[in-house]
Amino acid sequence: MTTTRREAVLEQHDDEALELEPKGWCDDSDATGGFCLLYLSHPKYLFMCLLPEKAMKNQISLSSTESSYSFSTKQQDLPLLDLRTIASATNNFSSENKLGEGGFGPVYKGQLPDGLEIAVKRLSKTSGQGISEFKNEDLLIAKLQHRNLEEEYYKSRAEKLKEDVKQLFVEAFEVLSKLELIDSLMKLGLSNLFEEEIREALDTIASMKNIENLCGVEEDLLYATALYFRLLRQHGYEISPDIFSGFMDEKGRFSTSKYTKIKGVIELYEASHLGLEGENILVKAKALTTKTLKCSVPSSALDSNLITKTVSHALELSAHWRVYWFDVKWHINMYENDRDMNQILFELAKLNFNMVQATLQNDLRGISRWWRNLGLIENLNFTRDRLVESFMCVVGLAFQPKLSNFRKWLTKVIVFILVIDDIYDNYGSLEELQDFTNAVDRWDSKEIHEHSRNCIKLCFQALYDTTNQIAYEIQKEKDWKQWAEFCKALFVETKWYNEGYTPTLQEYLSNAWISSSGTVLAVHSIFSIMNEPTEEMAHFLDKNQDLVYNSSLIIRLCNDLATSAAELERGDVASSILCYMREANVSEEVARNHIKAMISETWTKNNGQCFSRSPLLQSFVNITTNFARVAHSLYQYGDGFGVQDRDTKKTILSLLVEPMSM
């Protein structure tokens, strides 16, 4: 039997991700009829099971341990329903109870005698899909459900907790208390729920003429000042780093000797990553705090194990360079052990994470269905099948529940970026790639001549159809021109490789920022989140070209750092590291350090456009800057796309499968 696309998703993450044989399957080799899949909604439980229509005694296994229904003697941990009860609940599978028709067969709604609502999926005898597909289709659905989440109850609880948090704003009289509340909301993934309250609080704080008394304890002054600076700058307020001049000696050197609390050093370290070009005081602050934190990690002088973990986490990657949502679970777990933990924030953070995760799971089910039905991967066995990883990256760009359509469209875009990249890198001949490039440039399949293999034609047609569908759904003009620029850039790299040519670093980067795919992502992002006319959006992109360029450049440089060693060994196409090694006649280590310095410099340039108070601009800025953050996350420990490593798998499980315990 042909492996379905959903099965491939299951197999990608083997035993730690999705179990292929969970408890509760009820199968019978003598059954000759179709199968039913049962879902039940209950304040505490969600059930699923598979039923052979003529299975012995016509009983269904359910995955709850609390039920008024009969128990089987063979499976006493699983309560059972007989088919007669289900038939009665669905009015004998009447047409009035039919919810819809899928590839496997019809789905019926029903209600049990105690009011419990059910939905039954029934495998049609005429379905072209078999029992294996039927199981795998819904195993992912079953796995992507929360043990702790029942929609209406938890929505109601969340609304109550939100009102309690609003009261915390009222009760936070001191400036530092308000700043710490805002900081906690951001770290716990709750800031998008309180945008108005946060803005009002920061407006008040920013209007203060005297910040001398940020806190009452002198040894906390560095911490309070750095937190004040970081939050105001992150939210688009004009604030000068000169507020740190009081922490410098008469020779202009930064010193924290008077302010020994490590939390102040951590906060200054994080604030220093928000520096703009020419802000030398923050350059000095970054150098000093980095050195101080590295020296403090093994020291017994640290306040607690909590602080040790925080220091290590910060040194691994600054918070400003991290994906906001990818870090939320870590912060929630850390917050639980904080002696100043607020129970209201803690409960709401866990609840909100699970509610967002449930939305993401639903999004993933939909996009998985599209990928399976597209059938492209079966014909392109040379390419990477990275649907879940692609979706994870899009979650890094925008996790908010209301942006489901954005995630659907951008996941499709990233999937095609990977497929096309593999065609240029690993499959197509120079002649075929020229045809493909011309076809995308002119948006015409006739440019692909008969000598090109069928895979090339299939890929273009799938790209053509998908792009047109996205354009139709968002009611914008087709954005295929950015696909053309992307393909042209890939073709340039292919020609360099075939000719054995190594460009200068500048020549390489002038092409590589486009081949990084950042421009394709930017155009699709702006079309997805803005409702302005196309002409105005084009003007908007032109005005913010530097932001797109810098984020795209960081994608490319992070990718090169992660993949260069393997590429050097294989003799693959030139990377920034190889170009600099040959141009400057230096070792790989020196070249890698140079590229790391370039990433830091590019972030500083990007910061000049990262902080805006315009809601429309800030949405685009956040998503575009998240391109760079996702690149750091994806390539931090190696090639997160090319190799399905353990770190990428852990991130996927944490974000999309494993809920917070309530």
C-alpha positions in Angstrom: 0.0 0.0 0.0 1.3 3.4 -0.9 2.5 5.4 2.1 0.3 8.5 2.6 1.6 11.9 3.4 0.2 11.7 6.9 2.1 8.5 7.5 5.3 10.2 6.5 4.7 12.9 9.1 4.2 10.2 11.7 7.4 8.4 10.8 9.5 11.6 10.8 9.5 11.8 14.6 9.5 8.1 15.5 9.0 6.9 19.1 9.3 10.2 20.8 6.8 12.0 18.7 3.8 10.0 17.5 3.0 6.5 18.6 1.6 4.3 15.8 -0.1 1.8 18.0 -1.8 3.5 20.9 -4.1 1.7 23.4 -7.7 1.5 22.4 -7.7 0.3 18.8 -10.4 -2.3 18.5 -9.8 -4.5 15.5 -11.1 -7.9 14.3 -9.8 -10.0 11.5 -13.2 -11.4 10.9 -14.9 -8.1 10.4 -16.2 -7.6 6.9 -17.9 -4.2 7.1 -16.5 -0.7 7.3 -15.0 1.0 10.3 -16.2 3.8 12.5 -14.0 6.4 14.3 -15.6 7.8 17.4 -15.0 11.2 19.0 -16.7 12.3 22.2 -16.8 15.8 23.8 -16.8 15.9 27.6 -15.8 18.5 30.2 -12.8 16.3 31.1 -12.1 14.0 28.2 -11.8 13.7 24.5 -12.3 10.1 23.2 -11.4 8.4 19.9 -11.6 4.9 18.8 -11.9 2.7 15.7 -14.8 0.2 15.2 -15.2 -2.6 12.7 -18.9 -2.4 11.9 -19.4 -6.1 12.3 -16.8 -6.7 15.0 -17.6 -9.3 17.7 -20.3 -7.9 20.1 -20.1 -4.6 18.2 -18.3 -2.9 21.0 -16.1 0.3 20.9 -13.1 1.0 23.1 -12.9 4.4 24.7 -9.8 6.1 26.2 -11.5 7.4 29.4 -11.4 5.8 32.8 -14.5 7.5 34.0 -17.7 6.4 32.3 -21.1 5.0 33.1 -20.8 2.6 30.2 -20.0 -1.1 30.5 -16.5 -2.5 30.7 -15.0 -5.4 28.8 -13.6 -8.2 30.8 -10.6 -8.3 28.4 -9.8 -4.5 28.6 -11.0 -3.5 32.0 -9.1 -0.1 31.8 -11.2 0.9 28.7 -14.9 1.4 29.0 -17.0 0.2 26.0 -20.0 1.3 24.0 -21.9 -1.1 21.8 -22.9 -0.3 18.2 -26.6 -0.3 19.1 -26.0 2.7 21.5 -24.0 4.6 18.8 -26.7 3.8 16.2 -29.3 5.1 18.5 -27.3 8.3 19.3 -26.9 9.0 15.6 -30.5 8.1 14.8 -29.2 5.0 12.9 -26.7 7.1 11.0 -29.5 9.2 9.5 -28.9 11.8 6.8 -30.1 14.5 9.3 -27.2 13.7 11.5 -24.6 13.7 8.8 -22.0 16.4 9.3 -20.1 15.9 6.1 -18.2 13.6 3.7 -14.5 12.9 3.7 -12.1 10.8 1.7 -12.8 7.8 4.0 -16.5 8.2 4.2 -19.3 10.1 6.1 -19.1 11.7 9.5 -22.2 11.7 11.8 -23.1 13.7 14.9 -25.0 12.1 17.8 -25.9 12.4 21.5 -25.7 9.7 24.1 -28.5 9.3 26.8 -26.5 11.2 29.4 -26.1 14.2 27.0 -22.6 13.4 25.9 -22.1 14.5 22.3 -20.3 12.3 19.9 -19.0 12.4 16.3 -18.6 9.2 14.3 -16.4 8.8 11.2 -17.5 5.8 9.2 -15.2 4.2 6.6 -17.2 3.6 3.5 -16.9 0.3 1.7 -16.4 2.2 -1.6 -13.6 4.4 -0.2 -10.4 4.1 -2.2 -8.4 4.4 1.0 -7.7 1.4 3.3 -7.6 0.7 7.0 -4.0 1.6 7.3 -4.6 5.1 5.9 -7.7 5.4 8.1 -5.8 4.7 11.2 -2.9 7.0 10.4 -5.2 9.8 9.3 -6.6 10.0 12.8 -3.7 8.9 14.9 -2.2 12.3 14.4 -5.5 13.9 15.1 -5.7 11.8 18.3 -2.2 12.7 19.3 -2.9 16.4 18.7 -5.5 16.7 21.4 -5.0 17.9 25.0 -5.6 15.8 28.0 -6.1 19.1 29.9 -8.0 21.2 27.5 -11.8 21.5 27.2 -12.6 24.5 25.1 -15.5 26.2 26.8 -14.4 25.6 30.4 -10.9 26.8 29.9 -12.0 29.8 27.8 -14.2 30.8 30.7 -11.3 30.3 33.2 -8.9 32.3 31.0 -11.3 35.2 30.8 -11.5 35.3 34.6 -7.7 35.2 35.0 -7.3 38.0 32.4 -9.5 40.2 34.6 -7.3 39.3 37.6 -4.2 40.3 35.6 -5.8 43.7 34.7 -6.2 44.2 38.4 -2.5 43.6 38.9 -1.8 46.6 36.7 -4.0 48.7 39.0 -2.2 47.4 42.1 1.3 47.9 40.7 1.9 51.4 42.1 5.7 51.5 41.8 7.5 51.9 38.5 9.6 48.9 39.0 6.6 46.7 39.8 4.9 47.8 36.6 8.0 47.1 34.6 8.4 43.6 36.1 4.8 42.8 35.5 5.2 43.8 31.8 8.4 41.8 31.6 6.7 38.7 33.1 3.8 39.0 30.6 6.2 39.1 27.7 8.3 36.1 28.8 5.2 34.0 29.7 3.7 34.6 26.3 0.8 36.7 27.5 1.7 40.2 26.3 -0.5 40.0 23.2 -3.5 39.6 25.6 -2.8 42.9 27.4 -1.5 45.2 24.6 -3.7 48.1 25.7 -2.7 47.8 29.4 1.0 47.5 28.6 0.8 50.5 26.3 -1.0 52.7 28.9 1.6 51.7 31.6 4.6 52.4 29.3 3.1 55.7 28.2 2.9 56.8 31.8 6.4 55.6 32.6 7.9 57.1 29.5 6.4 60.5 30.4 8.1 60.6 33.8 10.8 63.4 33.9 12.6 61.9 36.9 13.7 58.3 36.9 16.1 58.7 39.7 13.9 56.7 42.0 13.3 53.6 39.9 13.8 51.4 42.9 14.4 51.9 46.6 17.5 49.7 46.8 20.8 51.0 45.4 22.1 47.5 44.5 19.0 47.0 42.3 19.5 50.2 40.4 21.4 48.7 37.5 18.7 46.0 37.1 15.9 48.5 37.2 17.6 51.0 34.8 18.4 48.2 32.3 14.9 46.8 32.5 13.4 50.3 32.0 15.6 50.9 29.0 15.0 47.5 27.4 11.2 47.6 27.7 10.8 51.2 26.4 13.1 50.6 23.4 11.4 47.3 22.6 8.1 49.1 22.4 9.2 51.9 20.2 9.8 54.7 22.7 12.8 57.0 22.1 15.2 56.5 24.9 18.9 57.3 25.1 21.5 54.8 26.4 23.0 57.8 28.3 20.9 56.7 31.2 23.7 54.2 31.8 26.4 56.9 32.1 26.0 56.9 35.9 27.4 53.3 35.9 30.7 54.4 34.2 33.8 55.7 35.9 35.6 59.0 35.1 37.6 57.4 32.3 34.4 56.3 30.5 34.8 52.7 31.4 31.8 50.6 32.3 31.9 49.1 35.8 29.5 47.0 37.8 31.7 46.7 40.8 29.2 48.7 43.0 26.2 46.7 41.7 27.0 43.1 42.4 23.6 41.5 41.9 23.9 39.1 39.0 20.3 39.9 37.8 21.4 43.4 37.1 24.3 42.2 34.9 21.9 39.9 33.0 19.5 42.7 32.4 22.2 45.0 31.1 23.5 42.2 28.9 20.0 41.8 27.3 19.6 45.6 27.0 22.9 45.9 25.2 21.6 43.7 22.3 19.1 46.4 21.5 21.8 49.0 20.6 21.7 51.1 17.5 24.6 52.1 15.3 26.9 54.6 17.0 25.7 53.8 20.6 29.2 52.9 21.9 28.1 52.8 25.5 26.0 49.7 24.7 29.0 48.2 22.8 31.0 48.5 26.0 28.2 47.2 28.1 27.9 44.1 25.9 31.6 43.4 26.1 31.7 43.8 29.9 28.5 41.9 30.7 29.4 39.0 28.4 32.8 38.6 30.1 31.2 39.0 33.6 28.5 36.4 33.0 31.0 33.9 31.5 33.1 34.2 34.6 30.1 33.8 36.9 28.7 30.6 35.5 30.9 28.2 37.6 31.0 30.6 40.5 29.4 29.6 43.8 28.5 33.3 44.3 25.4 32.9 42.1 22.2 33.4 44.0 20.6 30.1 43.1 20.4 27.3 40.5 17.6 29.4 38.9 20.1 32.2 38.2 22.7 29.7 36.9 20.2 28.5 34.3 19.2 32.0 33.4 22.9 33.0 32.8 23.6 30.0 30.7 20.4 30.6 28.7 21.3 34.2 28.0 24.9 33.4 27.0 23.7 30.7 24.6 21.6 33.3 22.7 20.3 36.7 23.7 16.6 37.0 24.2 16.4 39.6 21.5 17.8 37.1 19.0 15.4 34.3 20.2 12.0 33.3 18.8 9.6 34.7 21.3 7.1 31.8 21.3 9.8 29.1 21.2 11.1 30.3 24.5 7.7 30.6 26.4 7.7 27.1 27.8 11.2 27.5 29.2 10.2 30.7 30.9 7.0 29.1 32.3 9.0 26.3 33.8 11.5 28.7 35.3 8.8 31.0 36.6 7.3 28.1 38.6 10.5 28.0 40.7 10.7 31.8 41.1 10.2 32.8 44.7 8.3 35.8 43.5 6.0 33.8 41.3 2.4 35.1 40.9 -0.1 32.2 40.8 -2.5 34.1 38.6 0.2 34.7 35.9 1.5 31.2 36.2 -2.0 29.5 35.7 -2.9 31.9 32.8 0.4 31.3 31.1 0.0 27.5 31.2 -3.6 27.7 30.1 -2.8 30.2 27.3 0.0 28.0 26.0 -2.3 25.0 25.8 -5.0 27.0 24.1 -2.5 28.4 21.5 -1.1 24.9 21.1 -4.6 23.5 20.3 -5.0 26.1 17.6 -1.6 25.3 16.1 -2.5 21.6 16.1 -5.6 22.3 14.2 -3.6 24.4 11.7 -1.1 21.5 11.3 -3.9 19.0 10.6 -5.2 21.2 7.8 -1.8 21.9 6.2 -0.9 18.1 6.5 -4.1 17.3 4.6 -3.1 19.8 1.8 0.4 18.4 1.6 -0.9 14.8 1.4 -3.5 15.6 -1.3 -0.9 17.6 -3.3 1.0 14.3 -3.8 4.1 16.1 -4.9 6.6 14.4 -2.6 5.8 10.9 -4.1 7.1 12.2 -7.4 10.1 14.1 -6.0 11.9 11.4 -3.9 15.2 13.4 -4.0 13.8 16.3 -2.0 13.4 16.9 1.8 10.0 16.1 3.3 9.9 18.8 6.0 6.3 19.8 6.4 6.3 19.8 10.2 9.6 21.7 10.4 8.3 24.2 7.9 5.2 24.7 10.0 7.3 25.1 13.1 9.2 27.9 11.4 6.0 29.7 10.5 4.9 29.4 14.2 8.1 31.2 15.0 7.1 34.0 12.7 3.6 34.4 14.1 2.0 32.2 16.8 -1.1 34.2 17.5 -4.3 32.1 17.2 -6.0 34.7 14.9 -3.2 34.3 12.3 -4.1 30.7 11.2 -4.4 31.7 7.5 -1.0 33.4 7.6 0.5 30.1 8.9 -1.3 28.1 6.3 0.0 30.3 3.4 3.5 30.7 4.7 3.9 27.0 5.4 3.1 26.3 1.8 5.7 28.9 0.8 8.5 27.4 2.9 7.7 23.9 1.7 8.2 25.1 -1.9 11.3 27.0 -1.0 12.8 23.7 0.2 11.7 21.7 -2.8 13.0 24.3 -5.3 16.3 24.6 -3.4 16.7 20.9 -3.6 16.0 20.9 -7.3 18.7 23.5 -7.9 21.2 21.9 -5.5 20.7 18.2 -6.1 18.6 17.3 -9.1 18.3 19.5 -12.1 20.8 19.7 -15.0 21.9 23.2 -16.0 19.6 23.0 -19.0 16.6 21.9 -16.9 17.3 24.6 -14.3 17.5 27.3 -17.0 14.1 26.1 -18.3 12.6 26.1 -14.7 14.0 29.6 -14.1 12.6 30.9 -17.3 9.2 29.3 -16.6 9.0 31.0 -13.1 10.2 34.3 -14.5 7.6 34.4 -17.2 5.0 32.4 -15.2 4.5 30.0 -18.1 4.9 26.3 -18.2 5.6 26.4 -21.9 9.2 27.5 -21.1 9.9 24.0 -19.8 10.9 22.1 -22.9 10.5 18.4 -23.7 14.1 17.5 -22.7 13.3 18.4 -19.0 12.2 15.5 -16.8 8.7 15.2 -15.5 9.7 16.2 -12.0 10.7 19.6 -13.2 7.3 20.1 -14.9 5.4 18.8 -11.8 7.2 21.1 -9.5 6.5 24.2 -11.6 2.8 23.2 -12.0 2.4 22.7 -8.2 4.1 26.0 -7.5 2.0 27.8 -10.1 -1.3 26.3 -8.7 -0.4 27.0 -5.1 0.7 30.5 -5.7 -2.4 31.3 -7.7 -4.5 29.8 -4.9 -2.9 31.9 -2.2 -3.3 35.0 -4.3 -7.0 34.2 -4.8 -7.5 33.6 -1.1 -5.9 36.8 0.0 -7.3 38.7 -2.9 -4.0 40.2 -4.1 -2.1 40.1 -7.3 0.0 37.1 -7.9 3.4 37.5 -6.1 5.3 35.2 -8.4 7.9 37.9 -9.3 9.7 37.2 -6.0 9.7 33.5 -6.8 11.4 34.5 -10.1 14.1 36.5 -8.2 14.6 33.6 -5.8 15.1 31.1 -8.7 17.4 33.4 -10.5 19.6 33.7 -7.4 19.7 29.9 -7.0 20.6 29.5 -10.7 23.5 31.9 -10.3 24.9 29.7 -7.4 24.4 26.6 -9.6 26.4 28.2 -12.4 29.2 29.2 -10.0 29.4 25.6 -8.8 29.4 24.2 -12.3 32.1 26.6 -13.4 34.2 26.0 -10.3 34.0 29.8 -9.5 34.4 31.2 -6.0 33.1 34.8 -5.8 34.3 37.4 -3.4 32.4 37.7 -0.1 30.6 40.8 -1.3 29.6 39.3 -4.6 28.4 36.2 -2.9 26.3 38.1 -0.3 24.7 40.4 -3.0 23.2 37.2 -4.4 22.8 35.1 -1.3 20.5 37.4 0.6 18.0 36.7 -2.2 18.6 33.0 -2.3 18.1 32.8 1.4 14.4 33.1 0.6 13.8 36.2 2.8 12.3 38.3 0.0 9.8 35.5 -0.9 8.8 35.3 2.8 8.6 39.1 3.2 6.3 39.6 0.2 3.9 36.8 1.2 3.9 38.0 4.8 3.0 41.6 3.9 0.2 40.4 1.5 -1.1 38.1 4.3 -1.3 40.7 7.1 -2.1 44.0 5.3 -5.2 45.0 3.5 -3.7 47.9 1.7 -3.8 48.2 -2.2 -1.0 46.4 -3.9 0.6 49.7 -5.0 0.8 51.0 -1.4 2.2 47.7 -0.3 4.9 47.9 -2.9 5.8 51.3 -1.6 5.8 50.0 1.9 8.2 47.3 1.0 10.5 49.7 -0.8 10.6 51.9 2.3 11.5 48.9 4.5 13.9 47.3 2.1 16.8 47.5 4.6 14.8 45.5 7.1 14.1 42.8 4.6 17.7 42.8 3.5 19.2 42.6 7.0 16.9 39.8 8.1 17.5 37.9 4.9 21.3 38.3 5.3 21.1 36.9 8.9 19.2 33.9 7.5 22.0 33.2 5.0 24.9 33.8 7.4 23.3 31.5 10.1 22.7 28.8 7.5 26.3 29.1 6.3 27.7 28.7 9.9 25.6 25.6 10.4 26.3 23.9 7.1 29.7 25.1 5.9 31.7 22.3 7.5 29.7 19.6 5.6 29.7 21.7 2.4 33.5 22.1 2.5 33.9 18.4 2.9 31.5 17.6 0.0 32.9 20.4 -2.1 29.4 22.0 -2.5 28.5 25.4 -3.7 30.4 28.4 -2.2 29.3 29.7 1.2 30.2 33.0 2.9 32.8 31.2 5.0 34.6 29.6 2.0 34.5 32.9 0.1 36.1 34.8 3.0 38.7 32.0 3.6 39.9 32.3 0.0 39.6 36.1 -0.3 41.4 36.9 2.9 43.6 33.7 2.9 42.5 32.8 6.5 41.6 29.6 8.3 38.1 28.3 8.7 38.0 29.3 12.3 39.0 32.9 11.5 36.4 33.0 8.8 33.7 31.7 11.1 34.5 34.4 13.7 34.3 37.0 11.0 30.8 35.8 9.9 29.6 35.8 13.6 30.8 39.4 13.9 28.9 40.2 10.7 25.7 38.7 12.2 26.1 40.9 15.3 26.7 44.0 13.1 23.7 43.2 11.0 21.5 42.9 14.1 22.6 46.4 15.2 21.6 47.8 11.8 18.3 45.9 12.0 17.6 47.4 15.4 17.3 50.8 13.8 14.0 49.6 12.2 12.9 47.0 14.7 11.2 49.3 17.1 8.1 51.1 15.9 4.9 52.4 17.6 2.8 52.0 14.5 0.7 48.9 14.9 0.6 48.2 11.2 4.3 48.7 10.7 5.1 46.8 13.9 3.2 43.7 12.8 5.4 43.5 9.6 8.5 44.4 11.5 7.9 41.7 14.1 7.3 39.0 11.5 10.3 40.1 9.3 12.6 40.3 12.3 11.4 36.8 13.3 12.8 35.5 10.0 16.3 36.1 11.5 15.2 34.7 14.9 13.9 31.5 13.4 17.2 31.2 11.5 19.1 31.4 14.8 16.9 28.7 16.3 16.9 26.4 13.3 20.7 26.5 12.8 22.0 27.0 16.3 23.1 23.4 16.7 23.5 22.4 13.1 21.4 22.2 9.9 17.8 22.0 11.3 16.3 21.4 7.9 19.0 19.3 6.1 19.3 16.9 9.1 16.4 16.0 11.3 18.3 16.4 14.5 17.3 15.8 18.1 17.1 19.5 18.9 14.6 20.2 16.1 12.5 17.2 17.2 12.5 18.4 20.8 11.3 21.8 19.7 8.5 20.3 17.6 7.4 18.1 20.4 7.4 20.9 22.9 5.6 23.3 20.7 3.1 21.2 19.0 2.5 17.9 20.9 3.3 18.2 24.6 0.9 20.4 26.6 1.6 22.1 29.9 0.2 20.1 32.8 -2.6 22.0 34.6 
